[in-house]
Amino acid sequence: MSTLENKFHEEMNNIYFIAKKELKYNAARFIQLVSAEGGIKAAKKLISKSGGTYGFEVLWENKRLDLSVEALVLRPEYEALFTDEERETCKNRLIEFGYEFNDLEK
């Protein structure tokens, strides 16, 4: 695994731990998927689900879409890990739910 892939995997773990600590949301299936498949494969599976995931809904309800896989995928440093189509899916889902992008994400 490349350094970039390792960094992304760590970030996937981080968003889980932050959501658990700050929102009291234990995304057990999410962390199991990340552990079993690795961060990139897990992200690709999650973002390909039409309509999003329950976890995305929980983050939206708590106004924390910044902790979503979709927001993580859109970070410029991870652009090389995902296709334009995957990134577009993430962007459209976030826009649909009213996410306000910061300057780095645009």
N, CA, C and O atoms as a GROMACS GRO file, in nm:
protein
  424
    1MET      N    1   0.085  -0.119   0.000
    1MET     CA    2   0.000   0.000   0.000
    1MET      C    3   0.088   0.124   0.000
    1MET      O    4   0.188   0.130   0.072
    2SER      N    5   0.052   0.222  -0.080
    2SER     CA    6   0.130   0.345  -0.087
    2SER      C    7   0.107   0.431   0.037
    2SER      O    8   0.015   0.408   0.114
    3THR      N    9   0.192   0.528   0.052
    3THR     CA   10   0.178   0.622   0.164
    3THR      C   11   0.043   0.693   0.158
    3THR      O   12  -0.022   0.713   0.261
    4LEU      N   13   0.001   0.732   0.037
    4LEU     CA   14  -0.127   0.801   0.020
    4LEU      C   15  -0.242   0.708   0.059
    4LEU      O   16  -0.337   0.751   0.126
    5GLU      N   17  -0.235   0.584   0.018
    5GLU     CA   18  -0.340   0.488   0.054
    5GLU      C   19  -0.344   0.465   0.204
    5GLU      O   20  -0.451   0.455   0.263
    6ASN      N   21  -0.227   0.457   0.267
    6ASN     CA   22  -0.221   0.442   0.413
    6ASN      C   23  -0.281   0.563   0.483
    6ASN      O   24  -0.354   0.549   0.581
    7LYS      N   25  -0.250   0.681   0.432
    7LYS     CA   26  -0.303   0.804   0.492
    7LYS      C   27  -0.455   0.807   0.483
    7LYS      O   28  -0.523   0.844   0.578
    8PHE      N   29  -0.507   0.768   0.366
    8PHE     CA   30  -0.652   0.766   0.349
    8PHE      C   31  -0.715   0.666   0.447
    8PHE      O   32  -0.816   0.696   0.510
    9HIS      N   33  -0.656   0.549   0.458
    9HIS     CA   34  -0.705   0.446   0.551
    9HIS      C   35  -0.710   0.501   0.694
    9HIS      O   36  -0.808   0.482   0.766
   10GLU      N   37  -0.604   0.569   0.735
   10GLU     CA   38  -0.600   0.631   0.869
   10GLU      C   39  -0.711   0.733   0.885
   10GLU      O   40  -0.774   0.741   0.991
   11GLU      N   41  -0.735   0.812   0.781
   11GLU     CA   42  -0.842   0.914   0.787
   11GLU      C   43  -0.980   0.848   0.799
   11GLU      O   44  -1.068   0.900   0.867
   12MET      N   45  -0.998   0.735   0.732
   12MET     CA   46  -1.126   0.663   0.745
   12MET      C   47  -1.146   0.619   0.891
   12MET      O   48  -1.255   0.633   0.946
   13ASN      N   49  -1.041   0.569   0.951
   13ASN     CA   50  -1.049   0.533   1.094
   13ASN      C   51  -1.077   0.657   1.179
   13ASN      O   52  -1.156   0.651   1.273
   14ASN      N   53  -1.012   0.767   1.147
   14ASN     CA   54  -1.029   0.891   1.223
   14ASN      C   55  -1.172   0.941   1.221
   14ASN      O   56  -1.224   0.983   1.325
   15ILE      N   57  -1.236   0.939   1.103
   15ILE     CA   58  -1.374   0.990   1.099
   15ILE      C   59  -1.466   0.902   1.183
   15ILE      O   60  -1.563   0.951   1.241
   16TYR      N   61  -1.436   0.774   1.190
   16TYR     CA   62  -1.514   0.684   1.277
   16TYR      C   63  -1.497   0.725   1.423
   16TYR      O   64  -1.595   0.741   1.496
   17PHE      N   65  -1.372   0.742   1.466
   17PHE     CA   66  -1.345   0.773   1.607
   17PHE      C   67  -1.399   0.911   1.646
   17PHE      O   68  -1.447   0.928   1.757
   18ILE      N   69  -1.391   1.007   1.557
   18ILE     CA   70  -1.445   1.141   1.586
   18ILE      C   71  -1.596   1.134   1.600
   18ILE      O   72  -1.653   1.191   1.693
   19ALA      N   73  -1.662   1.064   1.508
   19ALA     CA   74  -1.809   1.051   1.516
   19ALA      C   75  -1.850   0.978   1.643
   19ALA      O   76  -1.950   1.013   1.706
   20LYS      N   77  -1.774   0.878   1.682
   20LYS     CA   78  -1.806   0.803   1.803
   20LYS      C   79  -1.790   0.892   1.927
   20LYS      O   80  -1.874   0.890   2.016
   21LYS      N   81  -1.683   0.968   1.930
   21LYS     CA   82  -1.655   1.054   2.045
   21LYS      C   83  -1.750   1.174   2.052
   21LYS      O   84  -1.810   1.201   2.156
   22GLU      N   85  -1.764   1.245   1.941
   22GLU     CA   86  -1.839   1.371   1.943
   22GLU      C   87  -1.990   1.351   1.928
   22GLU      O   88  -2.068   1.428   1.985
   23LEU      N   89  -2.032   1.251   1.852
   23LEU     CA   90  -2.175   1.232   1.826
   23LEU      C   91  -2.232   1.111   1.900
   23LEU      O   92  -2.353   1.086   1.896
   24LYS      N   93  -2.144   1.037   1.968
   24LYS     CA   94  -2.186   0.913   2.035
   24LYS      C   95  -2.246   0.815   1.934
   24LYS      O   96  -2.337   0.739   1.967
   25TYR      N   97  -2.195   0.818   1.811
   25TYR     CA   98  -2.242   0.729   1.704
   25TYR      C   99  -2.140   0.620   1.680
   25TYR      O  100  -2.029   0.645   1.633
   26ASN      N  101  -2.178   0.497   1.713
   26ASN     CA  102  -2.090   0.382   1.696
   26ASN      C  103  -2.122   0.315   1.562
   26ASN      O  104  -2.215   0.235   1.553
   27ALA      N  105  -2.047   0.349   1.461
   27ALA     CA  106  -2.067   0.295   1.326
   27ALA      C  107  -1.991   0.163   1.314
   27ALA      O  108  -1.889   0.154   1.244
   28ALA      N  109  -2.042   0.061   1.382
   28ALA     CA  110  -1.972  -0.068   1.389
   28ALA      C  111  -1.952  -0.130   1.252
   28ALA      O  112  -1.843  -0.181   1.223
   29ARG      N  113  -2.053  -0.129   1.167
   29ARG     CA  114  -2.039  -0.187   1.033
   29ARG      C  115  -1.935  -0.112   0.951
   29ARG      O  116  -1.860  -0.173   0.875
   30PHE      N  117  -1.932   0.018   0.967
   30PHE     CA  118  -1.836   0.101   0.894
   30PHE      C  119  -1.693   0.060   0.930
   30PHE      O  120  -1.612   0.035   0.841
   31ILE      N  121  -1.664   0.054   1.058
   31ILE     CA  122  -1.527   0.024   1.100
   31ILE      C  123  -1.491  -0.121   1.067
   31ILE      O  124  -1.375  -0.152   1.040
   32GLN      N  125  -1.589  -0.210   1.070
   32GLN     CA  126  -1.564  -0.349   1.029
   32GLN      C  127  -1.528  -0.356   0.881
   32GLN      O  128  -1.436  -0.428   0.842
   33LEU      N  129  -1.600  -0.280   0.800
   33LEU     CA  130  -1.574  -0.276   0.656
   33LEU      C  131  -1.435  -0.218   0.628
   33LEU      O  132  -1.361  -0.272   0.546
   34VAL      N  133  -1.401  -0.111   0.695
   34VAL     CA  134  -1.269  -0.048   0.678
   34VAL      C  135  -1.160  -0.146   0.719
   34VAL      O  136  -1.058  -0.158   0.650
   35SER      N  137  -1.179  -0.214   0.829
   35SER     CA  138  -1.080  -0.311   0.877
   35SER      C  139  -1.064  -0.428   0.781
   35SER      O  140  -0.953  -0.474   0.755
   36ALA      N  141  -1.175  -0.476   0.729
   36ALA     CA  142  -1.173  -0.594   0.641
   36ALA      C  143  -1.125  -0.562   0.500
   36ALA      O  144  -1.049  -0.640   0.441
   37GLU      N  145  -1.168  -0.450   0.446
   37GLU     CA  146  -1.143  -0.418   0.305
   37GLU      C  147  -1.032  -0.316   0.283
   37GLU      O  148  -0.975  -0.307   0.175
   38GLY      N  149  -1.002  -0.240   0.387
   38GLY     CA  150  -0.911  -0.127   0.370
   38GLY      C  151  -0.990  -0.002   0.339
   38GLY      O  152  -1.103  -0.009   0.291
   39GLY      N  153  -0.931   0.112   0.367
   39GLY     CA  154  -1.003   0.239   0.356
   39GLY      C  155  -1.054   0.271   0.217
   39GLY      O  156  -1.168   0.316   0.203
   40ILE      N  157  -0.973   0.248   0.116
   40ILE     CA  158  -1.014   0.287  -0.020
   40ILE      C  159  -1.127   0.198  -0.071
   40ILE      O  160  -1.227   0.248  -0.123
   41LYS      N  161  -1.111   0.067  -0.057
   41LYS     CA  162  -1.215  -0.025  -0.103
   41LYS      C  163  -1.345   0.000  -0.028
   41LYS      O  164  -1.453  -0.003  -0.088
   42ALA      N  165  -1.335   0.024   0.102
   42ALA     CA  166  -1.454   0.052   0.183
   42ALA      C  167  -1.522   0.179   0.134
   42ALA      O  168  -1.644   0.183   0.120
   43ALA      N  169  -1.443   0.283   0.110
   43ALA     CA  170  -1.500   0.409   0.062
   43ALA      C  171  -1.572   0.389  -0.071
   43ALA      O  172  -1.682   0.439  -0.090
   44LYS      N  173  -1.510   0.316  -0.162
   44LYS     CA  174  -1.570   0.292  -0.294
   44LYS      C  175  -1.702   0.218  -0.280
   44LYS      O  176  -1.798   0.248  -0.351
   45LYS      N  177  -1.709   0.121  -0.190
   45LYS     CA  178  -1.834   0.046  -0.168
   45LYS      C  179  -1.942   0.138  -0.110
   45LYS      O  180  -2.057   0.136  -0.154
   46LEU      N  181  -1.903   0.217  -0.012
   46LEU     CA  182  -2.001   0.304   0.055
   46LEU      C  183  -2.055   0.412  -0.037
   46LEU      O  184  -2.176   0.439  -0.036
   47ILE      N  185  -1.969   0.474  -0.116
   47ILE     CA  186  -2.018   0.583  -0.202
   47ILE      C  187  -2.097   0.531  -0.321
   47ILE      O  188  -2.172   0.606  -0.382
   48SER      N  189  -2.082   0.403  -0.353
   48SER     CA  190  -2.155   0.348  -0.468
   48SER      C  191  -2.298   0.309  -0.431
   48SER      O  192  -2.378   0.277  -0.520
   49LYS      N  193  -2.331   0.310  -0.303
   49LYS     CA  194  -2.468   0.276  -0.261
   49LYS      C  195  -2.563   0.388  -0.300
   49LYS      O  196  -2.548   0.501  -0.254
   50SER      N  197  -2.659   0.356  -0.385
   50SER     CA  198  -2.753   0.460  -0.427
   50SER      C  199  -2.834   0.505  -0.307
   50SER      O  200  -2.884   0.424  -0.228
   51GLY      N  201  -2.847   0.634  -0.294
   51GLY     CA  202  -2.920   0.690  -0.181
   51GLY      C  203  -2.836   0.708  -0.056
   51GLY      O  204  -2.886   0.759   0.044
   52GLY      N  205  -2.711   0.668  -0.061
   52GLY     CA  206  -2.622   0.687   0.053
   52GLY      C  207  -2.639   0.579   0.158
   52GLY      O  208  -2.695   0.472   0.132
   53THR      N  209  -2.589   0.608   0.276
   53THR     CA  210  -2.589   0.510   0.385
   53THR      C  211  -2.657   0.568   0.508
   53THR      O  212  -2.680   0.688   0.518
   54TYR      N  213  -2.688   0.479   0.602
   54TYR     CA  214  -2.746   0.523   0.729
   54TYR      C  215  -2.650   0.617   0.801
   54TYR      O  216  -2.691   0.717   0.860
   55GLY      N  217  -2.522   0.584   0.797
   55GLY     CA  218  -2.422   0.668   0.862
   55GLY      C  219  -2.420   0.810   0.807
   55GLY      O  220  -2.406   0.906   0.882
   56PHE      N  221  -2.436   0.822   0.676
   56PHE     CA  222  -2.442   0.954   0.613
   56PHE      C  223  -2.561   1.031   0.668
   56PHE      O  224  -2.551   1.150   0.698
   57GLU      N  225  -2.673   0.962   0.682
   57GLU     CA  226  -2.794   1.024   0.736
   57GLU      C  227  -2.772   1.074   0.880
   57GLU      O  228  -2.814   1.184   0.915
   58VAL      N  229  -2.707   0.992   0.960
   58VAL     CA  230  -2.677   1.030   1.099
   58VAL      C  231  -2.588   1.155   1.101
   58VAL      O  232  -2.613   1.248   1.178
   59LEU      N  233  -2.487   1.157   1.017
   59LEU     CA  234  -2.398   1.274   1.010
   59LEU      C  235  -2.474   1.397   0.964
   59LEU      O  236  -2.453   1.506   1.018
   60TRP      N  237  -2.562   1.381   0.866
   60TRP     CA  238  -2.642   1.493   0.816
   60TRP      C  239  -2.732   1.547   0.927
   60TRP      O  240  -2.741   1.668   0.947
   61GLU      N  241  -2.799   1.458   1.000
   61GLU     CA  242  -2.889   1.499   1.108
   61GLU      C  243  -2.813   1.577   1.216
   61GLU      O  244  -2.870   1.664   1.281
   62ASN      N  245  -2.686   1.545   1.234
   62ASN     CA  246  -2.604   1.611   1.335
   62ASN      C  247  -2.520   1.725   1.278
   62ASN      O  248  -2.433   1.780   1.346
   63LYS      N  249  -2.549   1.761   1.153
   63LYS     CA  250  -2.477   1.870   1.085
   63LYS      C  251  -2.326   1.847   1.086
   63LYS      O  252  -2.248   1.939   1.109
   64ARG      N  253  -2.286   1.722   1.058
   64ARG     CA  254  -2.144   1.685   1.057
   64ARG      C  255  -2.107   1.609   0.930
   64ARG      O  256  -2.034   1.509   0.935
   65LEU      N  257  -2.157   1.655   0.816
   65LEU     CA  258  -2.120   1.590   0.691
   65LEU      C  259  -1.971   1.604   0.660
   65LEU      O  260  -1.919   1.537   0.571
   66ASP      N  261  -1.904   1.691   0.734
   66ASP     CA  262  -1.758   1.700   0.719
   66ASP      C  263  -1.691   1.570   0.760
   66ASP      O  264  -1.576   1.545   0.722
   67LEU      N  265  -1.762   1.485   0.837
   67LEU     CA  266  -1.708   1.356   0.879
   67LEU      C  267  -1.751   1.242   0.785
   67LEU      O  268  -1.724   1.126   0.813
   68SER      N  269  -1.816   1.275   0.676
   68SER     CA  270  -1.862   1.172   0.584
   68SER      C  271  -1.750   1.122   0.494
   68SER      O  272  -1.652   1.192   0.469
   69VAL      N  273  -1.767   1.000   0.448
   69VAL     CA  274  -1.673   0.943   0.351
   69VAL      C  275  -1.671   1.032   0.227
   69VAL      O  276  -1.565   1.054   0.168
   70GLU      N  277  -1.788   1.082   0.188
   70GLU     CA  278  -1.797   1.166   0.069
   70GLU      C  279  -1.708   1.289   0.080
   70GLU      O  280  -1.638   1.323  -0.016
   71ALA      N  281  -1.710   1.355   0.194
   71ALA     CA  282  -1.625   1.473   0.214
   71ALA      C  283  -1.477   1.435   0.213
   71ALA      O  284  -1.394   1.509   0.161
   72LEU      N  285  -1.446   1.320   0.270
   72LEU     CA  286  -1.307   1.274   0.273
   72LEU      C  287  -1.257   1.244   0.132
   72LEU      O  288  -1.145   1.281   0.097
   73VAL      N  289  -1.338   1.178   0.053
   73VAL     CA  290  -1.300   1.144  -0.085
   73VAL      C  291  -1.271   1.270  -0.166
   73VAL      O  292  -1.185   1.269  -0.254
   74LEU      N  293  -1.341   1.378  -0.137
   74LEU     CA  294  -1.326   1.501  -0.214
   74LEU      C  295  -1.205   1.585  -0.175
   74LEU      O  296  -1.176   1.685  -0.241
   75ARG      N  297  -1.136   1.548  -0.071
   75ARG     CA  298  -1.017   1.624  -0.035
   75ARG      C  299  -0.915   1.616  -0.149
   75ARG      O  300  -0.890   1.508  -0.203
   76PRO      N  301  -0.858   1.730  -0.184
   76PRO     CA  302  -0.767   1.733  -0.299
   76PRO      C  303  -0.652   1.633  -0.293
   76PRO      O  304  -0.610   1.580  -0.396
   77GLU      N  305  -0.601   1.606  -0.175
   77GLU     CA  306  -0.488   1.514  -0.163
   77GLU      C  307  -0.523   1.370  -0.199
   77GLU      O  308  -0.434   1.289  -0.222
   78TYR      N  309  -0.653   1.338  -0.203
   78TYR     CA  310  -0.694   1.201  -0.235
   78TYR      C  311  -0.753   1.188  -0.376
   78TYR      O  312  -0.807   1.082  -0.410
   79GLU      N  313  -0.743   1.291  -0.454
   79GLU     CA  314  -0.800   1.290  -0.589
   79GLU      C  315  -0.750   1.172  -0.672
   79GLU      O  316  -0.828   1.112  -0.747
   80ALA      N  317  -0.624   1.137  -0.660
   80ALA     CA  318  -0.565   1.029  -0.740
   80ALA      C  319  -0.620   0.891  -0.705
   80ALA      O  320  -0.605   0.796  -0.782
   81LEU      N  321  -0.684   0.878  -0.590
   81LEU     CA  322  -0.732   0.748  -0.545
   81LEU      C  323  -0.871   0.713  -0.599
   81LEU      O  324  -0.914   0.597  -0.591
   82PHE      N  325  -0.942   0.813  -0.654
   82PHE     CA  326  -1.080   0.792  -0.695
   82PHE      C  327  -1.103   0.845  -0.836
   82PHE      O  328  -1.036   0.938  -0.881
   83THR      N  329  -1.198   0.783  -0.904
   83THR     CA  330  -1.231   0.828  -1.040
   83THR      C  331  -1.307   0.959  -1.035
   83THR      O  332  -1.361   0.998  -0.932
   84ASP      N  333  -1.311   1.026  -1.148
   84ASP     CA  334  -1.390   1.150  -1.158
   84ASP      C  335  -1.537   1.121  -1.128
   84ASP      O  336  -1.605   1.201  -1.064
   85GLU      N  337  -1.584   1.006  -1.174
   85GLU     CA  338  -1.725   0.968  -1.151
   85GLU      C  339  -1.752   0.948  -1.002
   85GLU      O  340  -1.855   0.993  -0.951
   86GLU      N  341  -1.661   0.882  -0.932
   86GLU     CA  342  -1.678   0.861  -0.788
   86GLU      C  343  -1.678   0.994  -0.714
   86GLU      O  344  -1.759   1.016  -0.624
   87ARG      N  345  -1.588   1.082  -0.753
   87ARG     CA  346  -1.581   1.213  -0.688
   87ARG      C  347  -1.706   1.295  -0.718
   87ARG      O  348  -1.755   1.368  -0.632
   88GLU      N  349  -1.757   1.283  -0.839
   88GLU     CA  350  -1.879   1.355  -0.878
   88GLU      C  351  -1.999   1.304  -0.796
   88GLU      O  352  -2.083   1.383  -0.754
   89THR      N  353  -2.006   1.174  -0.776
   89THR     CA  354  -2.112   1.114  -0.693
   89THR      C  355  -2.108   1.174  -0.553
   89THR      O  356  -2.211   1.212  -0.497
   90CYS      N  357  -1.989   1.181  -0.497
   90CYS     CA  358  -1.973   1.237  -0.362
   90CYS      C  359  -2.015   1.383  -0.358
   90CYS      O  360  -2.088   1.426  -0.268
   91LYS      N  361  -1.969   1.458  -0.455
   91LYS     CA  362  -2.002   1.601  -0.460
   91LYS      C  363  -2.152   1.622  -0.472
   91LYS      O  364  -2.210   1.705  -0.400
   92ASN      N  365  -2.216   1.548  -0.562
   92ASN     CA  366  -2.360   1.563  -0.582
   92ASN      C  367  -2.439   1.525  -0.457
   92ASN      O  368  -2.537   1.591  -0.423
   93ARG      N  369  -2.397   1.419  -0.390
   93ARG     CA  370  -2.467   1.377  -0.267
   93ARG      C  371  -2.455   1.484  -0.160
   93ARG      O  372  -2.552   1.516  -0.091
   94LEU      N  373  -2.337   1.539  -0.145
   94LEU     CA  374  -2.316   1.644  -0.044
   94LEU      C  375  -2.396   1.770  -0.078
   94LEU      O  376  -2.455   1.832   0.010
   95ILE      N  377  -2.397   1.807  -0.205
   95ILE     CA  378  -2.475   1.924  -0.247
   95ILE      C  379  -2.623   1.902  -0.218
   95ILE      O  380  -2.691   1.991  -0.168
   96GLU      N  381  -2.672   1.783  -0.251
   96GLU     CA  382  -2.813   1.749  -0.229
   96GLU      C  383  -2.854   1.766  -0.083
   96GLU      O  384  -2.969   1.800  -0.054
   97PHE      N  385  -2.760   1.741   0.008
   97PHE     CA  386  -2.791   1.750   0.150
   97PHE      C  387  -2.744   1.881   0.213
   97PHE      O  388  -2.738   1.893   0.336
   98GLY      N  389  -2.711   1.979   0.129
   98GLY     CA  390  -2.684   2.113   0.178
   98GLY      C  391  -2.548   2.135   0.240
   98GLY      O  392  -2.528   2.230   0.316
   99TYR      N  393  -2.453   2.048   0.208
   99TYR     CA  394  -2.318   2.063   0.263
   99TYR      C  395  -2.253   2.189   0.208
   99TYR      O  396  -2.259   2.216   0.088
  100GLU      N  397  -2.192   2.265   0.296
  100GLU     CA  398  -2.121   2.386   0.254
  100GLU      C  399  -1.973   2.353   0.241
  100GLU      O  400  -1.905   2.326   0.340
  101PHE      N  401  -1.925   2.356   0.119
  101PHE     CA  402  -1.787   2.323   0.090
  101PHE      C  403  -1.695   2.433   0.137
  101PHE      O  404  -1.728   2.551   0.126
  102ASN      N  405  -1.578   2.394   0.190
  102ASN     CA  406  -1.478   2.495   0.221
  102ASN      C  407  -1.394   2.519   0.095
  102ASN      O  408  -1.410   2.449  -0.005
  103ASP      N  409  -1.307   2.616   0.099
  103ASP     CA  410  -1.231   2.654  -0.020
  103ASP      C  411  -1.146   2.540  -0.077
  103ASP      O  412  -1.125   2.534  -0.198
  104LEU      N  413  -1.097   2.452   0.007
  104LEU     CA  414  -1.013   2.342  -0.040
  104LEU      C  415  -1.092   2.236  -0.115
  104LEU      O  416  -1.036   2.165  -0.199
  105GLU      N  417  -1.219   2.225  -0.087
  105GLU     CA  418  -1.300   2.120  -0.145
  105GLU      C  419  -1.363   2.160  -0.277
  105GLU      O  420  -1.415   2.074  -0.348
  106LYS      N  421  -1.360   2.285  -0.313
  106LYS     CA  422  -1.427   2.332  -0.434
  106LYS      C  423  -1.349   2.294  -0.558
  106LYS      O  424  -1.391   2.326  -0.669
   0.00000   0.00000   0.00000
